[in-house]
């Protein structure tokens, strides 16, 4: 399905947030995910279904000092 991922068109194979992160090889522990301007709780990654045309933002947390 076609979505917008971090501002770019993307053809997603997965149907939910957890599958999308797996597809992108992103560990879910250190990211925040927003779908259509709503923050998705980590406990909802499996149940949050993606739909054609959704806008998804994935933000990685990186430590520094």
N, C-alpha and C positions, 0 to 999 in steps of 0.2 A: 504494500500500500504506500501511497505517496504522502509524506509528511514534510514539514519544515523542521529541520534539526539544527539548532543553534544558528538560525538565520539562513540556512542553505537547504535547497531541495534535497530530499533523501528518500530512497526506496527501501522501506522497512520490510523485513521478512517476518519479524515477530509481531504478535498481536497484543502484547501488553508491555508495560514498562520494564519488567524483569527480563523479558526476552530481548527487548531492544538493548538493554545494557549488556547482556550476554553477547549479543550479536556484535556490539561495539567493543567487546573485550574490556569492559569497565567494571571494576569491583563496586558493588552497590554501597559498601560501607563508607566511602569517602566522597560521595557526591550528593548534590541536591538536584531534584528533578522537578520541573514545572511543566505542566501540560495545559495549554490554553489559559495561561496566566494564573493557574492554581498550583500551589506547592503540593506535591504528592508525598505522603508519609511513607517511609521505608516499608512499613507493615502493609501498605496498600499496593506495592509494586506489582504483585501477582494479579491483583484484582482490577487494577486500573487498565482498562482496555483502550487501545489506540484505535482511532478511526481515520479514514481517508481525510486529508486536509488538516489534521491536527498540527498545532505548533508546539514543539517540544524544546525545552532548554535543559541542557545537562551541564552543571557546573561542578568541576573538580576542586576539592579543597587541597591546597598544597601548603605544607608547613615551611616556615622559613624563620630567619632570625637576624 
